[in-house]
């Protein structure tokens, strides 16, 4: 999966995953959708976003949720 709208910059929102380098985090978008907001409502709140930004933020969050952590055992 190619996610070209999700960016990471330590100088923007502390390096959290953001949309196209803007100060809108994936977490913000996912939180709005999870609270029942529609794509159209999110786009009203953030008129500089595009529907594809929301879709990609959700895809990124789903991909991250699928990851597992494997504990590291010291030798």
C-alpha positions in Angstrom: 0.0 0.0 0.0 1.4 3.4 -1.0 0.5 6.2 1.4 1.8 9.4 -0.1 -0.4 11.8 1.8 0.8 10.8 5.3 3.9 12.6 6.3 6.2 12.7 9.3 8.2 15.7 10.2 9.7 16.3 13.7 9.0 20.0 13.3 5.3 19.5 12.6 3.1 18.3 15.5 6.1 16.6 17.2 6.6 14.1 14.3 3.1 12.6 14.6 1.7 11.3 11.3 0.1 14.2 9.6 -1.8 14.9 6.3 0.4 16.4 3.6 2.7 18.1 6.0 -0.1 20.1 7.5 -0.9 20.4 11.2 -3.7 17.9 11.0 -2.8 14.6 12.5 -4.1 11.2 11.5 -5.3 10.8 15.0 -7.5 13.9 14.7 -9.1 12.6 11.6 -9.6 9.1 12.9 -11.1 10.6 16.1 -13.6 12.7 14.3 -14.7 9.7 12.1 -14.9 7.5 15.2 -17.1 10.0 17.0 -19.6 9.8 14.2 -18.6 12.7 11.9 -19.0 12.1 8.2 -16.4 12.8 5.6 -18.3 15.9 4.6 -18.4 17.2 8.1 -14.6 16.7 8.5 -14.1 18.5 5.2 -16.2 21.4 6.6 -14.1 21.6 9.7 -10.9 21.4 7.6 -11.7 22.9 4.2 -8.1 22.6 3.0 -8.3 18.8 3.3 -9.5 16.5 0.5 -11.6 13.3 0.7 -8.5 11.3 -0.3 -6.7 12.7 2.8 -9.4 11.2 5.0 -9.4 7.9 3.3 -5.6 7.7 3.5 -5.6 8.6 7.2 -8.1 5.8 7.9 -6.0 3.4 5.8 -2.9 4.3 7.7 -4.6 3.9 11.0 -5.9 0.5 10.0 -2.5 -0.6 8.9 -0.9 0.6 12.2 -3.6 -1.2 14.2 -2.7 -4.4 12.4 0.9 -4.3 13.5 2.0 -6.4 16.4 4.8 -5.8 18.8 7.3 -8.6 19.6 9.0 -8.3 22.9 12.8 -8.1 22.7 14.7 -10.4 24.9 18.2 -9.4 25.9 20.9 -12.1 25.4 
